[in-house]
Amino acid sequence: MSTFEALFGRTAHIVVLEFLLRNRDQLCYLSGIAAATGLSHSSVARVVEPLLQQGIVNECVVGKKMRLFTVNKGNEALKSLIRFYDDLDGFLDT
């Protein structure tokens, strides 16, 4: 069981957010996130939208349809989430 799932349960939002936090130094695309998390493409797209609106995730469109995402490390809310995630991960590993 993953760090966030251990405390908050398994929802699409938690799964995608944790995936993005674990892969915060990489560009991720919708289909890749879906494949890695076991969620449907539409579920990932639905979860990513509010993250984009809040500025937690940045989007880059490549070509006509490929959407790439990366976390916005300049976003203060994301900085807090990263600290929380890393601290929580350390507590649950012990």
MMTF fields as JSON, N, C-alpha, C and O atoms, coordinates in Angstrom:
{
  "mmtfVersion": "1.0.0",
  "mmtfProducer": "UNKNOWN",
  "numBonds": 375,
  "numAtoms": 376,
  "numGroups": 94,
  "numChains": 1,
  "numModels": 1,
  "chainsPerModel": [1],
  "groupsPerChain": [94],
  "chainIdList": ["A"],
  "bondAtomList": [4, 2, 8, 6, 12, 10, 16, 14, 20, 18, 24, 22, 28, 26, 32, 30, 36, 34, 40, 38, 44, 42, 48, 46, 52, 50, 56, 54, 60, 58, 64, 62, 68, 66, 72, 70, 76, 74, 80, 78, 84, 82, 88, 86, 92, 90, 96, 94, 100, 98, 104, 102, 108, 106, 112, 110, 116, 114, 120, 118, 124, 122, 128, 126, 132, 130, 136, 134, 140, 138, 144, 142, 148, 146, 152, 150, 156, 154, 160, 158, 164, 162, 168, 166, 172, 170, 176, 174, 180, 178, 184, 182, 188, 186, 192, 190, 196, 194, 200, 198, 204, 202, 208, 206, 212, 210, 216, 214, 220, 218, 224, 222, 228, 226, 232, 230, 236, 234, 240, 238, 244, 242, 248, 246, 252, 250, 256, 254, 260, 258, 264, 262, 268, 266, 272, 270, 276, 274, 280, 278, 284, 282, 288, 286, 292, 290, 296, 294, 300, 298, 304, 302, 308, 306, 312, 310, 316, 314, 320, 318, 324, 322, 328, 326, 332, 330, 336, 334, 340, 338, 344, 342, 348, 346, 352, 350, 356, 354, 360, 358, 364, 362, 368, 366, 372, 370],
  "bondOrderList": [1, 1, 1, 1, 1, 1, 1, 1, 1, 1, 1, 1, 1, 1, 1, 1, 1, 1, 1, 1, 1, 1, 1, 1, 1, 1, 1, 1, 1, 1, 1, 1, 1, 1, 1, 1, 1, 1, 1, 1, 1, 1, 1, 1, 1, 1, 1, 1, 1, 1, 1, 1, 1, 1, 1, 1, 1, 1, 1, 1, 1, 1, 1, 1, 1, 1, 1, 1, 1, 1, 1, 1, 1, 1, 1, 1, 1, 1, 1, 1, 1, 1, 1, 1, 1, 1, 1, 1, 1, 1, 1, 1, 1],
  "groupList": [{"groupName": "MET", "atomNameList": ["N", "CA", "C", "O"], "elementList": ["N", "C", "C", "O"], "formalChargeList": [0, 0, 0, 0], "bondAtomList": [1, 0, 2, 1, 3, 2], "bondOrderList": [1, 1, 2], "singleLetterCode": "M", "chemCompType": "L-PEPTIDE LINKING"}, {"groupName": "SER", "atomNameList": ["N", "CA", "C", "O"], "elementList": ["N", "C", "C", "O"], "formalChargeList": [0, 0, 0, 0], "bondAtomList": [1, 0, 2, 1, 3, 2], "bondOrderList": [1, 1, 2], "singleLetterCode": "S", "chemCompType": "L-PEPTIDE LINKING"}, {"groupName": "THR", "atomNameList": ["N", "CA", "C", "O"], "elementList": ["N", "C", "C", "O"], "formalChargeList": [0, 0, 0, 0], "bondAtomList": [1, 0, 2, 1, 3, 2], "bondOrderList": [1, 1, 2], "singleLetterCode": "T", "chemCompType": "L-PEPTIDE LINKING"}, {"groupName": "PHE", "atomNameList": ["N", "CA", "C", "O"], "elementList": ["N", "C", "C", "O"], "formalChargeList": [0, 0, 0, 0], "bondAtomList": [1, 0, 2, 1, 3, 2], "bondOrderList": [1, 1, 2], "singleLetterCode": "F", "chemCompType": "L-PEPTIDE LINKING"}, {"groupName": "GLU", "atomNameList": ["N", "CA", "C", "O"], "elementList": ["N", "C", "C", "O"], "formalChargeList": [0, 0, 0, 0], "bondAtomList": [1, 0, 2, 1, 3, 2], "bondOrderList": [1, 1, 2], "singleLetterCode": "E", "chemCompType": "L-PEPTIDE LINKING"}, {"groupName": "ALA", "atomNameList": ["N", "CA", "C", "O"], "elementList": ["N", "C", "C", "O"], "formalChargeList": [0, 0, 0, 0], "bondAtomList": [1, 0, 2, 1, 3, 2], "bondOrderList": [1, 1, 2], "singleLetterCode": "A", "chemCompType": "L-PEPTIDE LINKING"}, {"groupName": "LEU", "atomNameList": ["N", "CA", "C", "O"], "elementList": ["N", "C", "C", "O"], "formalChargeList": [0, 0, 0, 0], "bondAtomList": [1, 0, 2, 1, 3, 2], "bondOrderList": [1, 1, 2], "singleLetterCode": "L", "chemCompType": "L-PEPTIDE LINKING"}, {"groupName": "GLY", "atomNameList": ["N", "CA", "C", "O"], "elementList": ["N", "C", "C", "O"], "formalChargeList": [0, 0, 0, 0], "bondAtomList": [1, 0, 2, 1, 3, 2], "bondOrderList": [1, 1, 2], "singleLetterCode": "G", "chemCompType": "PEPTIDE LINKING"}, {"groupName": "ARG", "atomNameList": ["N", "CA", "C", "O"], "elementList": ["N", "C", "C", "O"], "formalChargeList": [0, 0, 0, 0], "bondAtomList": [1, 0, 2, 1, 3, 2], "bondOrderList": [1, 1, 2], "singleLetterCode": "R", "chemCompType": "L-PEPTIDE LINKING"}, {"groupName": "HIS", "atomNameList": ["N", "CA", "C", "O"], "elementList": ["N", "C", "C", "O"], "formalChargeList": [0, 0, 0, 0], "bondAtomList": [1, 0, 2, 1, 3, 2], "bondOrderList": [1, 1, 2], "singleLetterCode": "H", "chemCompType": "L-PEPTIDE LINKING"}, {"groupName": "ILE", "atomNameList": ["N", "CA", "C", "O"], "elementList": ["N", "C", "C", "O"], "formalChargeList": [0, 0, 0, 0], "bondAtomList": [1, 0, 2, 1, 3, 2], "bondOrderList": [1, 1, 2], "singleLetterCode": "I", "chemCompType": "L-PEPTIDE LINKING"}, {"groupName": "VAL", "atomNameList": ["N", "CA", "C", "O"], "elementList": ["N", "C", "C", "O"], "formalChargeList": [0, 0, 0, 0], "bondAtomList": [1, 0, 2, 1, 3, 2], "bondOrderList": [1, 1, 2], "singleLetterCode": "V", "chemCompType": "L-PEPTIDE LINKING"}, {"groupName": "ASN", "atomNameList": ["N", "CA", "C", "O"], "elementList": ["N", "C", "C", "O"], "formalChargeList": [0, 0, 0, 0], "bondAtomList": [1, 0, 2, 1, 3, 2], "bondOrderList": [1, 1, 2], "singleLetterCode": "N", "chemCompType": "L-PEPTIDE LINKING"}, {"groupName": "ASP", "atomNameList": ["N", "CA", "C", "O"], "elementList": ["N", "C", "C", "O"], "formalChargeList": [0, 0, 0, 0], "bondAtomList": [1, 0, 2, 1, 3, 2], "bondOrderList": [1, 1, 2], "singleLetterCode": "D", "chemCompType": "L-PEPTIDE LINKING"}, {"groupName": "GLN", "atomNameList": ["N", "CA", "C", "O"], "elementList": ["N", "C", "C", "O"], "formalChargeList": [0, 0, 0, 0], "bondAtomList": [1, 0, 2, 1, 3, 2], "bondOrderList": [1, 1, 2], "singleLetterCode": "Q", "chemCompType": "L-PEPTIDE LINKING"}, {"groupName": "CYS", "atomNameList": ["N", "CA", "C", "O"], "elementList": ["N", "C", "C", "O"], "formalChargeList": [0, 0, 0, 0], "bondAtomList": [1, 0, 2, 1, 3, 2], "bondOrderList": [1, 1, 2], "singleLetterCode": "C", "chemCompType": "L-PEPTIDE LINKING"}, {"groupName": "TYR", "atomNameList": ["N", "CA", "C", "O"], "elementList": ["N", "C", "C", "O"], "formalChargeList": [0, 0, 0, 0], "bondAtomList": [1, 0, 2, 1, 3, 2], "bondOrderList": [1, 1, 2], "singleLetterCode": "Y", "chemCompType": "L-PEPTIDE LINKING"}, {"groupName": "PRO", "atomNameList": ["N", "CA", "C", "O"], "elementList": ["N", "C", "C", "O"], "formalChargeList": [0, 0, 0, 0], "bondAtomList": [1, 0, 2, 1, 3, 2], "bondOrderList": [1, 1, 2], "singleLetterCode": "P", "chemCompType": "L-PEPTIDE LINKING"}, {"groupName": "LYS", "atomNameList": ["N", "CA", "C", "O"], "elementList": ["N", "C", "C", "O"], "formalChargeList": [0, 0, 0, 0], "bondAtomList": [1, 0, 2, 1, 3, 2], "bondOrderList": [1, 1, 2], "singleLetterCode": "K", "chemCompType": "L-PEPTIDE LINKING"}],
  "groupTypeList": [0, 1, 2, 3, 4, 5, 6, 3, 7, 8, 2, 5, 9, 10, 11, 11, 6, 4, 3, 6, 6, 8, 12, 8, 13, 14, 6, 15, 16, 6, 1, 7, 10, 5, 5, 5, 2, 7, 6, 1, 9, 1, 1, 11, 5, 8, 11, 11, 4, 17, 6, 6, 14, 14, 7, 10, 11, 12, 4, 15, 11, 11, 7, 18, 18, 0, 8, 6, 3, 2, 11, 12, 18, 7, 12, 4, 5, 6, 18, 1, 6, 10, 8, 3, 16, 13, 13, 6, 13, 7, 3, 6, 13, 2],
  "groupIdList": [1, 2, 3, 4, 5, 6, 7, 8, 9, 10, 11, 12, 13, 14, 15, 16, 17, 18, 19, 20, 21, 22, 23, 24, 25, 26, 27, 28, 29, 30, 31, 32, 33, 34, 35, 36, 37, 38, 39, 40, 41, 42, 43, 44, 45, 46, 47, 48, 49, 50, 51, 52, 53, 54, 55, 56, 57, 58, 59, 60, 61, 62, 63, 64, 65, 66, 67, 68, 69, 70, 71, 72, 73, 74, 75, 76, 77, 78, 79, 80, 81, 82, 83, 84, 85, 86, 87, 88, 89, 90, 91, 92, 93, 94],
  "secStructList": [7, 7, 2, 2, 2, 2, 2, 2, 7, 7, 7, 2, 2, 2, 2, 2, 2, 2, 2, 2, 2, 2, 6, 6, 6, 1, 7, 3, 3, 2, 2, 2, 2, 2, 2, 2, 2, 6, 7, 7, 2, 2, 2, 2, 2, 2, 2, 2, 2, 2, 2, 2, 2, 6, 6, 1, 3, 3, 3, 3, 3, 3, 6, 6, 6, 3, 3, 3, 3, 3, 3, 7, 6, 6, 7, 2, 2, 2, 2, 2, 2, 2, 2, 2, 2, 2, 2, 2, 2, 2, 2, 2, 2, 7],
  "xCoordList": [0.851, 0.0, 0.898, 1.934, 0.494, 1.307, 1.155, 0.313, 1.989, 2.023, 0.673, 0.121, 0.143, -1.128, -2.287, -3.183, -2.281, -3.38, -3.508, -4.612, -2.396, -2.42, -3.271, -3.918, -3.273, -4.022, -5.336, -6.314, -5.37, -6.522, -7.395, -8.42, -7.006, -7.774, -7.38, -6.602, -7.931, -7.581, -8.68, -9.761, -8.388, -9.268, -8.411, -7.185, -9.046, -8.299, -7.462, -6.327, -8.008, -7.274, -6.003, -4.938, -6.115, -4.96, -3.92, -2.727, -4.365, -3.448, -2.674, -1.456, -3.364, -2.703, -1.785, -0.652, -2.246, -1.416, -0.145, 0.942, -0.265, 0.927, 1.863, 3.082, 1.304, 2.138, 2.935, 4.137, 2.272, 2.946, 4.004, 5.07, 3.72, 4.697, 5.921, 7.052, 5.7, 6.82, 7.645, 8.843, 7.009, 7.667, 7.817, 7.715, 8.055, 8.043, 9.149, 9.072, 10.158, 11.244, 11.1, 12.024, 9.953, 9.756, 8.55, 7.626, 8.585, 7.4, 6.55, 7.069, 5.268, 4.356, 3.249, 2.833, 2.78, 1.67, 0.481, 0.644, -0.719, -1.951, -1.946, -2.225, -1.629, -1.661, -0.628, -0.876, 0.52, 1.542, 1.112, 1.356, 0.47, -0.047, -1.118, -1.139, -2.001, -3.07, -2.488, -2.916, -1.523, -0.922, -0.204, -0.313, 0.526, 1.295, 0.41, 0.768, -0.748, -1.608, -2.752, -3.387, -3.017, -4.143, -5.478, -6.529, -5.444, -6.669, -6.951, -6.06, -8.176, -8.518, -7.994, -7.775, -7.802, -7.344, -8.298, -7.852, -9.599, -10.581, -10.542, -10.733, -10.299, -10.185, -8.983, -9.073, -7.861, -6.659, -6.908, -6.552, -7.51, -7.799, -8.701, -8.498, -9.684, -10.616, -9.902, -10.193, -8.983, -8.255, -7.23, -7.003, -6.62, -5.572, -6.138, -5.456, -7.367, -7.946, -7.921, -7.45, -8.409, -8.342, -6.906, -6.636, -5.99, -4.586, -4.011, -3.208, -4.428, -4.03, -4.615, -3.916, -5.89, -6.568, -5.941, -5.894, -5.464, -4.848, -3.372, -2.732, -2.826, -1.42, -0.458, 0.741, -0.962, -0.116, 0.624, 1.725, 0.0, 0.568, 0.65, -0.24, 1.715, 1.868, 1.626, 1.899, 1.108, 0.811, 1.565, 1.709, 2.038, 2.661, 2.024, 2.036, 1.474, 0.844, 1.874, 2.477, 2.065, 3.001, 2.197, 1.401, 2.401, 1.622, 0.175, -0.124, -0.71, -2.128, -2.833, -3.816, -2.345, -3.104, -2.316, -2.912, -1.019, -0.268, -0.108, 0.42, -0.57, -0.471, 0.557, 0.434, 1.571, 2.593, 2.394, 2.025, 2.641, 2.431, 3.673, 4.399, 3.894, 4.935, 4.412, 3.592, 4.886, 4.445, 5.088, 6.206, 4.382, 4.84, 5.558, 4.937, 6.861, 7.634, 7.661, 8.101, 7.199, 7.114, 5.819, 5.684, 4.865, 3.573, 3.709, 4.201, 3.273, 3.416, 2.627, 3.098, 1.438, 0.646, 1.373, 1.386, 1.975, 2.718, 3.94, 4.255, 4.625, 5.779, 5.36, 6.074, 4.202, 3.692, 3.337, 3.622, 2.716, 2.376, 3.62, 3.632, 4.659, 5.909, 6.516, 6.932, 6.567, 7.1, 6.277, 6.826, 4.951, 4.054, 4.261, 4.386, 4.297, 4.467, 5.795, 5.836, 6.869, 8.181, 8.251, 8.803, 7.695, 7.672, 6.839, 7.255, 5.669, 4.781, 5.423, 5.333, 6.064, 6.743, 7.826, 8.005, 8.548, 9.566, 9.001, 9.6, 7.854, 7.23, 6.694, 6.823, 6.106, 5.508, 6.548, 6.275, 7.752, 8.826, 9.46, 10.073, 9.325, 9.994, 9.203, 9.634],
  "yCoordList": [-1.177, 0.0, 1.242, 1.274, 2.23, 3.437, 4.352, 4.131, 5.376, 6.326, 6.998, 6.93, 7.647, 8.346, 7.377, 7.63, 6.28, 5.317, 4.754, 4.453, 4.614, 4.078, 4.94, 4.427, 6.24, 7.144, 7.633, 7.803, 7.862, 8.525, 7.626, 8.074, 6.369, 5.466, 5.625, 6.509, 4.75, 4.764, 5.454, 4.902, 6.651, 7.364, 7.782, 7.817, 8.095, 8.526, 9.759, 9.871, 10.681, 11.905, 11.59, 12.135, 10.728, 10.362, 9.636, 9.918, 8.708, 7.919, 8.818, 8.69, 9.716, 10.607, 11.578, 11.791, 12.162, 13.107, 12.43, 12.994, 11.243, 10.56, 10.198, 10.303, 9.776, 9.481, 10.719, 10.634, 11.855, 13.092, 13.504, 13.995, 13.311, 13.64, 12.729, 13.193, 11.446, 10.513, 10.777, 10.498, 11.305, 11.553, 13.049, 13.5, 13.802, 15.267, 15.846, 17.012, 15.075, 15.573, 15.123, 15.29, 14.559, 14.028, 14.664, 15.144, 14.654, 14.998, 13.739, 12.657, 13.872, 12.728, 13.023, 14.173, 12.02, 12.203, 11.39, 10.424, 11.781, 11.173, 9.659, 8.952, 9.169, 7.715, 7.016, 5.916, 7.643, 7.065, 7.029, 6.05, 8.1, 8.132, 7.059, 6.333, 6.966, 5.962, 4.557, 3.742, 4.271, 2.935, 2.619, 1.508, 3.592, 3.363, 3.209, 2.504, 3.873, 3.86, 2.856, 2.537, 2.354, 1.444, 2.153, 1.514, 3.463, 4.249, 4.429, 4.266, 4.76, 5.026, 6.395, 7.276, 6.55, 7.823, 8.95, 10.035, 8.698, 9.738, 10.091, 11.251, 9.109, 9.399, 10.291, 11.237, 9.987, 10.801, 12.216, 13.188, 12.341, 13.663, 14.466, 15.667, 13.818, 14.493, 14.962, 16.045, 14.167, 14.506, 15.617, 16.459, 15.622, 16.598, 18.014, 18.985, 18.136, 19.467, 20.382, 21.513, 19.945, 20.848, 21.15, 22.226, 20.214, 20.459, 21.546, 22.371, 21.538, 22.596, 23.937, 24.95, 23.941, 25.184, 25.802, 27.025, 24.971, 25.464, 25.801, 26.301, 25.528, 25.817, 24.822, 25.088, 23.686, 22.65, 21.879, 21.373, 21.801, 21.08, 22.043, 22.868, 21.925, 22.66, 21.707, 20.51, 22.254, 21.445, 21.994, 23.205, 21.082, 21.423, 20.528, 19.304, 21.137, 20.366, 20.162, 21.118, 18.906, 18.549, 18.013, 17.087, 18.589, 18.167, 18.594, 19.621, 17.783, 18.135, 17.614, 18.206, 16.513, 15.908, 15.521, 15.362, 15.366, 14.876, 15.974, 17.049, 15.687, 16.611, 16.074, 14.953, 16.882, 16.521, 17.35, 18.523, 16.731, 17.392, 17.281, 16.287, 18.305, 18.293, 19.102, 20.004, 18.778, 19.55, 20.93, 21.085, 21.923, 23.303, 23.541, 23.895, 23.343, 23.427, 24.827, 24.998, 25.817, 27.171, 27.444, 28.483, 26.524, 26.688, 26.413, 25.357, 27.363, 27.228, 26.042, 25.352, 25.807, 24.658, 23.358, 22.438, 23.283, 22.072, 21.897, 20.778, 22.983, 22.892, 22.28, 21.448, 22.694, 22.135, 20.662, 19.849, 20.319, 18.915, 18.048, 16.933, 18.542, 17.774, 17.544, 16.431, 18.597, 18.437, 17.43, 16.549, 17.567, 16.65, 15.223, 14.298, 15.046, 13.708, 13.095, 11.94, 13.851, 13.33, 13.008, 11.978, 13.884, 13.615, 12.382, 11.522, 12.301, 11.165, 9.877, 8.859, 9.905, 8.731, 8.263, 7.063, 9.221, 8.865, 8.251, 7.337, 8.737, 8.186, 6.781, 5.914, 6.553, 5.246, 4.191, 2.995, 4.625, 3.658, 3.117, 2.05, 3.836, 3.409, 2.376, 1.915],
  "zCoordList": [0.0, 0.0, 0.0, 0.665, -0.734, -0.869, 0.346, 1.216, 0.375, 1.485, 1.714, 2.811, 0.677, 0.824, 1.008, 1.813, 0.276, 0.376, 1.785, 2.239, 2.469, 3.832, 4.751, 5.664, 4.517, 5.383, 4.796, 5.524, 3.49, 2.884, 2.018, 1.505, 1.848, 1.0, -0.459, -0.82, -1.289, -2.711, -3.506, -3.711, -3.94, -4.86, -6.053, -5.957, -7.158, -8.343, -8.028, -8.491, -7.247, -6.904, -6.12, -6.411, -5.145, -4.322, -5.164, -5.058, -5.997, -6.82, -7.787, -7.906, -8.472, -9.43, -8.708, -9.141, -7.629, -6.883, -6.39, -6.514, -5.839, -5.354, -6.51, -6.375, -7.635, -8.803, -9.206, -9.456, -9.267, -9.659, -8.632, -9.005, -7.36, -6.325, -6.415, -6.266, -6.658, -6.785, -8.043, -8.075, -9.059, -10.347, -10.607, -11.748, -9.562, -9.66, -10.538, -10.924, -10.858, -11.705, -13.16, -13.956, -13.502, -14.844, -15.517, -14.861, -16.841, -17.621, -17.717, -17.99, -17.499, -17.535, -18.537, -18.681, -19.213, -20.136, -19.652, -18.907, -20.077, -19.555, -19.671, -18.703, -20.855, -21.048, -20.173, -19.678, -19.98, -19.116, -17.663, -16.957, -17.22, -15.846, -15.686, -14.691, -16.667, -16.613, -16.551, -15.733, -17.405, -17.423, -16.115, -15.597, -15.583, -14.359, -13.123, -12.181, -13.133, -11.948, -12.04, -11.034, -13.256, -13.426, -13.553, -13.516, -13.701, -13.878, -15.359, -16.193, -15.68, -17.075, -17.491, -16.66, -18.781, -19.347, -18.939, -18.567, -19.008, -18.671, -17.183, -16.819, -16.33, -14.891, -14.607, -13.824, -15.246, -15.049, -15.565, -14.898, -16.735, -17.304, -16.373, -16.196, -15.784, -14.878, -13.61, -13.103, -13.102, -11.878, -12.133, -11.264, -13.302, -13.608, -13.748, -13.425, -14.223, -14.466, -13.245, -13.36, -12.073, -10.917, -10.482, -9.949, -10.703, -10.374, -11.281, -10.844, -12.538, -13.473, -13.047, -13.039, -12.696, -12.305, -11.061, -10.933, -10.15, -8.918, -9.098, -8.174, -10.289, -10.549, -9.931, -9.855, -9.491, -8.904, -9.993, -9.778, -11.16, -12.3, -13.485, -13.693, -14.243, -15.5, -16.661, -16.565, -17.763, -18.942, -20.143, -20.311, -20.967, -22.239, -23.294, -23.167, -24.329, -25.399, -26.505, -26.994, -26.89, -27.945, -29.116, -28.96, -30.276, -31.433, -31.261, -30.652, -31.811, -31.756, -30.514, -30.07, -29.946, -28.859, -27.619, -26.554, -27.71, -26.562, -25.519, -25.803, -24.315, -23.191, -22.211, -21.716, -21.934, -20.964, -19.704, -19.768, -18.57, -17.285, -16.423, -16.463, -15.66, -14.644, -13.464, -13.633, -12.285, -11.125, -11.18, -11.673, -10.674, -10.652, -9.328, -8.326, -9.337, -8.1, -7.491, -6.354, -8.229, -7.696, -6.95, -6.303, -7.033, -6.387, -4.888, -4.49, -4.061, -2.604, -2.047, -1.143, -2.58, -2.117, -2.425, -1.607, -3.601, -3.959, -3.065, -2.66, -2.756, -1.853, -0.522, 0.037, -0.018, 1.242, 1.078, 1.957, -0.05, -0.308, -0.389, 0.134, -1.033, -1.148, 0.23, 0.551, 1.043, 2.407, 3.194, 3.855, 3.119, 3.821, 3.331, 4.133, 2.021, 1.443, 1.873, 2.297, 1.768, 2.144, 3.634, 4.021, 4.471, 5.915, 6.227, 7.003, 5.623, 5.854, 5.397, 6.084, 4.257, 3.728, 4.699, 4.91, 5.289, 6.268, 7.525, 8.092, 7.973, 9.175, 8.934, 9.798, 7.79, 7.507, 7.179, 7.289, 6.772, 6.488, 7.751, 7.726, 8.856, 10.082, 10.83, 11.887]
}
